[in-house]
Amino acid sequence: MPEANKEATAAGRYIYAIIPDQGPLTLGPIGLEEAPAYSIGDGQVAAVVSAVKAARIRPQRRNMAAHQEVLKQLLQQVTPLPAAFGLVADDDAAIARILKDNSKVFLEQLKRVEGSVEMGLRMTWDVPNIFEFFVGTHGELRELRDNFFRDGGKLTQDEMITLGSRFERLLDEDRENYTEQVETVLRTCCREIKRNKCRVETEIMNLACLVPRADLERFEQAVQQAAHPFDDNYAFDFNGPWAPHNFVEMDIRL
């Protein structure tokens, strides 16, 4: 173990990721509290950790930034299984037990993401008012609204609920149709695609894509191809590469 990590026995070991064990790995003082990040392996899998003084790590910006920096550095060398933020084991011996108890699961997960990275893709309606846009593009919504406002009065509560429900149904239908349309193109270069929940009303899709490193250029081309049929009322934004957070299923018990 590096000299910098031979700290007081009370120090815990913060877990960043699981990687294939390819021998000792050190990343320098980029971990939490500017501690060196290093690997502890068992010959098959390894945990990337750093020494920390606190048993509980607060989700402060500097801590989360250090966590992400370690993952970023790892991703340049290997595809890691990213650990959830805040995992602290007692010591190196505890890390060794975690590796032993979870070796089979870790190896299966590493095989799943081997040679790949995660790319994100968001598609949104880029319009000033999403309801008015739908009124202009969906005849049934426009007709319903016009019927309700025919007498020039205010909508009743039941009419507002009916109009809102119709709008939500059309939103969901368009989201599903557009997402399937885009996924059909992306499947040519993605090993897996996961749909994440839309966070705002104008969001059409929020996809996580597991892409082989060798196909990253093809992925960008596929995004452009998928975006081509849509006009300026729609926006595409892709990001990455990232560690495959959305494609890792680990339950590390300390």
C-alpha positions as a printed Julia matrix, in Angstrom:
254×3 Matrix{Float64}:
   0.0     0.0     0.0
   1.34    3.49   -0.82
   3.04    5.32    2.04
   0.49    8.13    1.84
  -2.23    5.67    2.81
  -0.55    4.37    5.97
  -2.57    6.71    8.12
  -4.09    6.29   11.53
  -5.93    3.02   11.93
  -9.11    4.97   12.65
  -9.21    6.27    9.07
 -11.83    4.7     6.83
 -11.58    3.75    3.18
 -13.81    5.64    0.78
 -14.95    3.49   -2.17
 -15.09    5.04   -5.64
 -15.41    2.06   -7.95
 -14.78   -1.58   -8.72
 -12.44   -2.46  -11.59
 -10.73   -5.57  -12.96
  -7.61   -6.29  -10.92
  -4.7    -5.53  -13.24
  -2.15   -4.98  -10.52
  -1.56   -2.05   -8.14
  -3.04    1.23   -9.34
  -2.4     4.7    -7.96
  -4.02    7.91   -9.2
  -2.3    10.51   -7.07
  -3.87   12.94   -4.55
  -7.17   13.46   -6.39
  -9.47   11.74   -3.91
 -11.55   13.16   -1.08
  -9.53   15.35    1.29
  -6.87   15.38   -1.48
  -5.85   11.87   -0.5
  -4.23    9.53   -3.04
  -6.64    7.1    -4.7
  -5.34    3.56   -5.04
  -6.56    0.03   -5.67
  -6.96   -2.97   -3.4
  -7.29   -6.19   -5.4
  -7.74   -9.92   -4.96
  -6.36  -11.05   -8.3
  -9.71  -10.8   -10.12
 -11.39   -7.58   -9.05
 -10.19   -4.49   -7.24
 -11.73   -1.6    -5.34
 -10.45    1.92   -5.95
 -10.37    3.73   -2.62
  -8.73    6.49   -0.63
  -8.22    7.04    3.08
 -10.69    9.36    4.8
 -10.87   10.62    8.36
 -14.67   10.79    8.59
 -16.95    7.77    8.75
 -19.7     9.72    7.0
 -19.08   11.86    3.93
 -21.33   14.83    3.35
 -22.56   15.46   -0.23
 -20.74   18.76   -0.49
 -19.64   20.08   -3.85
 -15.93   19.49   -3.25
 -16.55   15.9    -2.14
 -18.77   15.1    -5.09
 -16.26   16.74   -7.44
 -13.45   14.57   -6.05
 -15.61   11.46   -6.44
 -16.28   12.32  -10.08
 -12.64   13.18  -10.77
 -11.51    9.73   -9.67
 -14.12    8.12  -11.92
 -13.05   10.37  -14.79
  -9.41    9.33  -14.39
 -10.35    5.67  -14.16
 -12.47    5.88  -17.29
  -9.38    6.83  -19.28
  -7.88    3.43  -18.45
 -10.77    1.02  -17.9
 -14.55    0.92  -17.61
 -15.24    1.0   -13.85
 -18.3    -0.02  -11.88
 -19.01    3.31  -10.14
 -19.96    3.06   -6.48
 -22.71    5.17   -5.0
 -21.5     8.37   -3.37
 -20.66    8.15    0.32
 -19.56    4.52    0.82
 -16.92    4.23    3.55
 -15.47    0.92    4.74
 -13.53    0.55    7.98
 -10.14   -0.36    6.54
  -8.29   -2.31    3.87
  -9.33   -5.59    5.47
 -12.99   -4.59    5.15
 -12.41   -3.83    1.47
 -10.9    -7.28    1.01
 -14.01   -8.86    2.57
 -16.28   -6.87    0.25
 -14.33   -8.11   -2.76
 -14.5   -11.71   -1.56
 -18.22  -11.62   -0.76
 -19.21   -9.95   -4.04
 -16.64  -11.3    -6.46
 -19.13  -13.17   -8.68
 -21.49  -10.2    -8.99
 -18.64   -7.78   -9.66
 -17.22  -10.0   -12.41
 -20.64  -10.31  -14.05
 -21.16   -6.55  -13.96
 -17.68   -5.85  -15.3
 -18.32   -8.2   -18.21
 -21.6    -6.4   -18.93
 -19.92   -2.99  -19.37
 -16.48   -4.1   -20.56
 -15.06   -1.84  -23.25
 -18.03    0.53  -23.11
 -18.94    3.93  -21.71
 -22.19    5.67  -20.91
 -23.49    8.44  -23.14
 -26.51   10.57  -22.32
 -29.06   11.89  -24.8
 -31.85   14.37  -24.06
 -34.49   15.53  -26.49
 -36.74   18.46  -25.62
 -39.42   20.66  -27.1
 -37.64   23.98  -27.67
 -40.72   26.22  -27.71
 -41.85   29.26  -25.65
 -45.12   27.65  -24.51
 -45.51   23.89  -24.74
 -49.32   23.94  -24.36
 -49.78   26.49  -27.15
 -47.39   24.5   -29.32
 -49.53   21.4   -28.87
 -52.69   23.38  -29.59
 -51.09   24.42  -32.86
 -49.91   20.93  -33.82
 -52.7    18.68  -32.47
 -56.11   19.3   -33.96
 -58.05   17.41  -31.3
 -56.57   19.55  -28.51
 -57.25   22.75  -30.46
 -60.85   21.7   -31.13
 -61.44   20.81  -27.49
 -60.01   24.12  -26.28
 -62.02   26.13  -28.82
 -65.23   24.35  -27.83
 -64.67   25.16  -24.17
 -63.98   28.84  -24.95
 -66.81   29.16  -27.48
 -68.94   31.33  -25.19
 -66.01   33.48  -24.14
 -66.32   32.61  -20.46
 -63.94   31.01  -18.01
 -63.39   27.28  -17.97
 -65.12   25.26  -15.3
 -63.0    23.03  -13.09
 -64.21   19.93  -14.96
 -63.32   21.52  -18.3
 -59.85   22.44  -17.04
 -59.32   18.85  -15.87
 -60.53   17.46  -19.2
 -58.32   19.81  -21.21
 -55.31   19.1   -19.0
 -55.84   15.34  -19.23
 -56.03   15.49  -23.02
 -52.83   17.54  -23.13
 -51.01   15.08  -20.85
 -52.15   12.13  -22.96
 -50.87   13.75  -26.14
 -47.58   14.61  -24.42
 -47.09   11.0   -23.38
 -48.06    9.67  -26.81
 -45.59   11.94  -28.58
 -42.86   11.1   -26.07
 -43.36    7.39  -26.65
 -43.48    7.7   -30.45
 -40.45    9.98  -30.67
 -38.44    7.9   -28.2
 -39.08    4.71  -30.13
 -38.16    6.51  -33.36
 -34.85    7.71  -31.93
 -34.03    4.42  -30.21
 -34.47    2.56  -33.49
 -31.58    4.58  -34.92
 -29.42    4.38  -31.78
 -29.72    0.59  -31.45
 -27.29    0.23  -34.35
 -24.42    1.41  -32.14
 -25.58    0.9   -28.52
 -25.25   -2.26  -26.48
 -28.06   -1.15  -24.18
 -30.4     1.82  -23.87
 -32.14    2.84  -20.66
 -34.99    5.31  -20.46
 -34.76    7.67  -17.51
 -37.74    9.6   -16.23
 -38.4    12.97  -17.84
 -37.76   15.7   -15.29
 -39.58   18.66  -16.85
 -42.68   19.04  -19.0
 -40.73   20.03  -22.11
 -38.49   16.97  -21.95
 -39.28   14.29  -24.5
 -36.68   11.71  -23.57
 -33.71   11.27  -21.27
 -31.73    8.26  -22.44
 -28.67    6.55  -21.03
 -26.8     4.64  -23.72
 -24.14    1.98  -23.19
 -21.82    2.5   -26.14
 -18.69    0.52  -27.07
 -15.69    2.84  -27.0
 -14.94    1.89  -30.6
 -18.41    3.1   -31.65
 -18.41    6.58  -30.1
 -18.06    8.26  -33.48
 -20.89    6.12  -34.84
 -23.0     7.16  -31.85
 -22.54   10.85  -32.65
 -23.47   10.16  -36.26
 -26.54    8.21  -35.13
 -27.67   11.13  -32.97
 -27.39   13.44  -35.97
 -29.32   10.96  -38.09
 -32.05   10.62  -35.46
 -32.34   14.42  -35.15
 -32.56   15.05  -38.89
 -36.37   14.56  -39.3
 -37.14   17.1   -36.55
 -37.37   20.86  -37.07
 -36.14   23.71  -34.85
 -38.96   23.17  -32.36
 -36.98   20.17  -31.08
 -33.55   20.14  -29.45
 -31.09   17.27  -29.04
 -28.29   17.31  -26.49
 -25.87   14.43  -25.93
 -23.16   14.23  -23.3
 -20.44   11.93  -22.04
 -18.55    9.73  -21.96
 -19.3     8.77  -18.36
 -18.78    5.78  -16.13
 -21.8     3.48  -16.69
 -23.88    4.54  -13.66
 -27.17    3.54  -15.27
 -25.98    0.05  -16.21
 -24.47   -1.05  -12.9
 -26.49   -2.89  -10.29
 -24.37   -3.19   -7.15
 -25.5    -3.5    -3.57
 -22.3    -3.09   -1.57
 -22.96   -3.9     2.08
 -20.31   -2.57    4.42
